[in-house]
Amino acid sequence: MKDYSKLRNESDIRGIAIEGVPGQEVNLTEQACRDIGRGFALWLIQRSGKTSLRVAVGRDSRLSGGTLLEWIADEMSREGINVTDMGLTSTPAMFMTTKTDGYMFDGAVMVTASHLPYNRNGYKFFTPDGGVEASDIKDMIALAESDKHSGLTPAGVEKGEFMSVYAKRLADMIRQACNSDKPLEGLKIGGDAGNGAGGFYAEDVLLPLGADITGSRYLNPDGRFPNHIPNPENEEAMASITEAVLGSNADLGIIFDTDVDRAGAVLSDGSELNRNRLIAMLSAMLLRDHPGTTIVTDSVTSSGLAKFIAEKGGVHHRFKRGYRNVINEAIRLNKEGIDSQLAIETSGHGAFKENYFLDDGAYIVTKLIIELSRANKMGYTLHSLIQTLEEPKESMEFRMNLELEDFKPYGNEIISRLTEYAKTKQGWSLAPSNYEGIRVNLDDSHGNGWFLLRMSLHEPLMPLNIESDSVGGVKVIAGELSEFISQFDKLDSSKLVEYAK
């Protein structure tokens, strides 16, 4: 009996596609990929009510990408779907094939596993309404595990190309905003694609606009990722683009994850622009044009960011981890009449209302480059936009494994008991409007900061984030918290306890 439940990663599919890593058995087999393709085809036919459908398929630079694309494309075509193979693309570009005049596909599939290691891969699915939900993936898997077929006449797979169209859209966006055909002349901008799919941005967007991109690195696709993991949250990756910026005297450095739905940046002085700092800068830019708008973020953003957004006249709405969660929350607020222009995670997943609430790293970078050009002309710096952002003195994350099979009830019990404990603890106060786990603020005598304990979205573990506005404060908070946490023997809190000693 087929069971593909372990391939489900909330709103996409991920698994092991290449042999050779000890202890990791391939589960994205040809049969699994073909069944998933059939499942998506049947789901899309049922959802649309149409019997003549067109689907675009693309891939990032992973070694297994071409093979996984071929399998899923062939199987969808067997179910009567007209498939177009777009080759090497970005995830946001694949969604835009459903929205761009002259294309307007009924669905799209991206072969990617985001920032995960080279031996992994997966599929992301889109309709013109956006990325699919977790419930949709469940339905697709159920169809994949069945023996159902569409009964439609088999179609075919043809070759196509879309990245030049997508790149031109971004370049034209900069030209229009800056009212110039070569708005980036005199600016040096370095890009780091980490050998993923993001190299197009420097070569096909920045260069035609007049930018000097000589400080760029790792633009060529290489699915082995030989230089560093393409991930704006990775220390080695950020060190790479920082080195490129400082070494080439660049005005800005930009970095993408493998499939370009996330981004980070480095300012001219070498300071990183990611996590809270990236959210703050985008918020400052948006609030200039959309006073009072609500910025939806994930749950681990800092207290300083909330204060910054409020000072700029905006509303900070801290929600749950998971890019689909923050995007759906922003969409919900807008439907209720509350303007929300941006949904963004600290991971670099950012989605603008003006761009279909599509999480698109290249779109984020485009907004930053427009602002850089504006700042260059008007005599201010990007850094000045966030100079009032109060940043924590210290921050740490502890990832604590839950060592039992039925882990969710145990983890929820820990959160419930910690919530009651926090109510009685002097110097502790529960954060208002918390949507995930438990977030507690601690006063000056108890660490001067906050912690958030939550359940992981996908794994049997509990991430614990701690921030403090005082040097040594994280250790104080860890010490107070470890006294309570260490009583749960099925939660591996050894690193927290050791750190707190």
JOPE-V581157 format. One record per helix or strand of 3 or more residues. SS is the DSSP state (a for helix, b for strand). FROM is the first residue (numbers start at 0). LEN is the number of residues. If there is no record, write none. Layout:
ss=SS from=FROM len=LEN
ss=SS from=FROM len=LEN
//
This chain:
ss=a from=4 len=3
ss=b from=11 len=5
ss=a from=29 len=19
ss=b from=52 len=7
ss=a from=64 len=14
ss=b from=80 len=8
ss=a from=90 len=6
ss=b from=106 len=5
ss=b from=119 len=8
ss=a from=133 len=12
ss=b from=156 len=3
ss=a from=162 len=16
ss=b from=187 len=5
ss=a from=199 len=10
ss=a from=234 len=14
ss=b from=251 len=5
ss=b from=261 len=6
ss=a from=274 len=15
ss=b from=293 len=4
ss=a from=302 len=9
ss=b from=314 len=4
ss=a from=322 len=13
ss=b from=341 len=3
ss=b from=348 len=4
ss=a from=352 len=3
ss=a from=360 len=18
ss=a from=382 len=4
ss=b from=393 len=9
ss=a from=406 len=18
ss=b from=427 len=3
ss=b from=437 len=5
ss=a from=443 len=3
ss=b from=448 len=5
ss=b from=460 len=8
ss=a from=472 len=13
ss=a from=493 len=7
//
